[in-house]
Amino acid sequence: MNEDKKAVWGWLMYDWANSAFATTVMAGFFPVFFKQYWSYGTNVNTSTAQLGIGNSLASVLVALMAPVLGAIADRGSVRKKFLIFFAYSGVLMTAGLFMVQKGDWVWAVFLYVMGVIGFSGANIFYDSLLPSIADKENIDYISGLGYSLGYLGGGLLFLLNVLTALMPEKFGFSDAETAVRYAFLSVALWWGLFTIFTIIWIPEEPRSAPPLRGVGLIVDGFRQLAGTFKKIRHMKTVALFLSAYWFYIDGVDTIIRMAVDYGMSLGFNSNDLIFALLITQFVGFPSAIVFGKLGQRWSVRKSIYMAIGIYLFVTLWGSMMTNKQEFYILAIIIGLVQGGIQALSRSYYSRLIPKERAAEFYGFYNMLGKFAAILGPVLMGSVGLTVRRVLMPTSPTPEQVIHVGQLASRCGIASIAILFIVGAFLFSLVDEEKGKAEAYRLSDI
C-alpha cells in the first residue's frame, strides 16, 4: 500500500463526519419530524409530496452547481477549500433546524434544502480527492472503507439520538420533541468537529498551472466546463456509465430519503421505522467493507449488478409489505448493499476518467447523481397523488381514506423499480477497457 496513511485517514474521517447528516437528518428524524411536527395536520400523501419536492429542489440546485464547481476546483487547486466551505454551510443549516417551530414546514424545507446543498456540494470535492489519495490497487477497498466508517459513525450518533428521543427524561429533556430538536444540533457538532481531521490530514494537491483567484477563477471554471462537454462527446464509455448511474443511484437515494415517510404512510409506528434505520446502519458497516473486497477480488461490475438486483427485489417487496417485521427484514437487506453500490460506483468511475481532471469529472458524476435524485422523489410523490385522486370516492368513509392512501403510497414506491431496470440495462453496455483507453487518450490532449 503506497498511499500516505494520514491522508487516507483524513479522507475516511469525512465520511465518519458527514454521515451523521445522512442518517439522523435525511433518513431518520427529518421525515418523521416533518410529518408529525412541521407539517402537522396535513394528509400523508400531501406531506410526502412536500418532502419529495424539497429533496428534488435541493438536488436541482446541487446538480446545476456541480460541474462548474468541479471545473473551478481542478483549475484553482482548491478542492479542500471548497469541501470545507460546503461542509460548514451544511453544519450551520442543520443547526438552524433546531429553531423551526411547529407547523412551519416552509422554513423546515428551506433549511433542509440548504443543508442538503452543503452536504452534497462538499461530497463533490470529497469524491474527487479519492484518486489522489488511493492507488489503483486499493481504491475499491478504500472507497468501501469510507462508506463503512460512515455507517459506523453515523449509526453511533443516530443510536444516541434515538435513545434520547425514546427516553427524553433520562437525558434531561422535557419531551421527545425537544430531544429531536437537540438531535439536529448534535449532528451539526459531530459533522463540524470531525471534519477538522480532514482539514488537518489531507494536503491540497499542487497544480502545474498558476492559481487564479476571484472572478478569474470563476470565469476559468466556466471555460473548463464548456471544454468538459466537448471531452464527454469523445468519451462514450463515461457518458454511458453516467447514464446508467443516473438511473440506478436515483433509486438508491430515493429509498434512503423516503423509506421512513413511506412506512409512516402505511401506518407503521415511527419508533419502529427509526429502529429499522438503525439496523441498516450497523449492518451497512461491515457490508461496505465486504463489498470493497468483492470489488478487489471478484468483480466490480458483477458486484454492482448484484446490488441493483437486490434493490429491485427490495422495491417490489416493499410495495407489498404489510407489517413491521417485513420492514425490519428489508432494512437488513438494504444495509447489505447500500454502501457497496455507492462505494463501487464511485471507484469504478475513477477507472474511466483522467486522474488529473478528477474534480472536473466528479463534478459531472455528482451532477447526474443529483439530477437523478430529482426524478425519484417526484416520481414517488406524483404517482401517489395521482392514484389518490383517481381512486378516492367523492365522499369517502374514513376506512376508504386510509385504504386509498396506503394503496397510493404502495404504487409510489413500486414506480422506483423502473429506475433500477433501466440503470442495469445501460450498465450492461459499458465497456471498461474501452473507457480506460478513452481516458488515456484524453490525458495526452
Beta strands, then each sheet from edge to edge (+ up, - down):
end
